[in-house]
Amino acid sequence: MTNRPWLAVSLLKRTGSETFTNGNAVISIAKPDEEVRLVHYTVVDGDIGWEFAFFFNSDGGIFSSDSECVDAEAEREMKGNGQYGKLGSVHIFWDLKKEKLKAKGIDWRSSAELNPGIIYD
């Protein structure tokens, strides 16, 4: 939780896990053919809930979170399309992230959606 000091570990509720082999280095941080464990946690605060998914390597260390992988994937896609780092590109990033997380069953909302009176560029 070093990267998320605002999140109290005591609030995390484990909701599931799966183990798989990182075939063809799907997760770029893990080694090819390394056994990887993906563990899902949720935090609920009133009407709002968050889902976190952490990847653990074979030694039990956390090396990435699902959100970080989705962020990196969206950034790579934007760089490939020449859209990265331009004025207003945060909206393209948010749209890609929302689409990728939706495909995983996660209903994610951007800062613009959560703060409609604020202009982001």
C-alpha positions in Angstrom: 0.0 0.0 0.0 3.1 2.2 -0.3 1.7 3.7 -3.5 -1.7 4.3 -2.1 -1.2 5.6 1.5 -4.7 7.1 1.5 -6.3 3.6 1.3 -6.7 1.9 4.7 -5.8 -1.8 4.3 -8.4 -2.6 6.9 -11.1 -1.5 4.5 -10.1 -3.9 1.7 -12.4 -6.9 1.3 -11.0 -9.7 -0.8 -13.6 -10.7 -3.4 -11.7 -13.3 -5.5 -8.5 -14.4 -7.1 -7.1 -16.4 -10.0 -3.8 -17.8 -10.9 -2.4 -18.1 -14.4 0.8 -18.4 -16.4 1.9 -15.2 -18.0 2.0 -16.7 -21.5 3.7 -14.5 -24.1 4.4 -11.9 -21.5 0.9 -10.5 -21.5 1.7 -8.6 -18.4 4.8 -6.7 -19.4 6.3 -6.5 -15.9 6.2 -10.2 -15.3 8.5 -12.7 -17.0 7.1 -14.9 -19.8 5.7 -18.1 -18.4 5.9 -16.8 -14.8 3.0 -17.8 -12.6 1.0 -14.8 -11.7 -1.8 -14.4 -9.2 -4.5 -11.7 -9.7 -6.4 -10.9 -6.5 -9.5 -8.7 -6.4 -10.4 -6.4 -3.5 -13.3 -4.0 -3.0 -13.9 -1.0 -0.7 -17.4 0.3 -0.1 -18.1 3.6 1.4 -21.8 4.3 1.5 -23.1 4.4 -2.1 -19.6 4.5 -3.6 -17.4 1.4 -4.2 -14.0 0.8 -5.6 -12.5 -2.4 -7.0 -8.8 -3.0 -6.9 -7.0 -5.8 -8.7 -3.4 -6.5 -7.8 -0.9 -8.8 -9.6 1.4 -10.8 -7.4 4.5 -12.6 -8.7 5.6 -16.1 -7.8 7.5 -14.7 -4.8 4.3 -13.1 -3.4 5.4 -9.5 -4.2 2.9 -7.0 -5.7 4.3 -5.8 -9.0 1.3 -4.1 -10.6 -2.3 -3.3 -10.3 -5.0 -3.9 -12.9 -5.6 -0.2 -13.2 -1.9 0.5 -13.8 -1.9 -2.1 -16.6 -5.0 -0.5 -18.2 -3.4 2.9 -17.9 -0.2 1.7 -19.6 -2.2 0.0 -22.3 -4.2 3.2 -23.0 -1.0 5.3 -23.0 0.7 2.9 -25.5 -2.4 3.0 -27.8 -2.4 6.8 -27.6 1.3 7.0 -28.4 0.8 4.7 -31.3 -1.9 6.9 -32.7 0.0 10.1 -32.1 -2.6 11.3 -29.6 -0.5 11.2 -26.4 0.6 14.5 -24.7 -1.5 16.9 -26.7 -3.9 19.4 -25.4 -7.2 17.7 -24.4 -5.7 14.2 -24.7 -6.7 13.4 -21.1 -10.2 13.0 -22.4 -9.1 10.5 -25.0 -7.2 8.7 -22.2 -10.2 8.6 -19.9 -12.4 7.3 -22.8 -10.0 4.5 -23.5 -9.6 3.7 -19.8 -13.3 3.6 -19.4 -13.8 1.3 -22.4 -11.0 -1.1 -21.3 -12.3 -1.3 -17.7 -15.9 -1.7 -18.9 -14.7 -4.8 -20.9 -13.5 -6.2 -17.5 -16.9 -5.5 -15.9 -15.8 -2.3 -14.1 -17.9 0.8 -14.3 -15.2 3.5 -14.0 -15.9 7.2 -14.0 -13.4 9.9 -15.0 -12.6 13.0 -13.0 -14.7 15.0 -15.5 -17.7 12.8 -14.9 -17.3 13.0 -11.1 -16.7 16.8 -11.2 -19.0 18.2 -13.9 -18.3 21.9 -13.1 -14.6 21.6 -13.6 -12.9 21.9 -17.0 -10.0 19.5 -17.7 -7.4 19.8 -20.5 
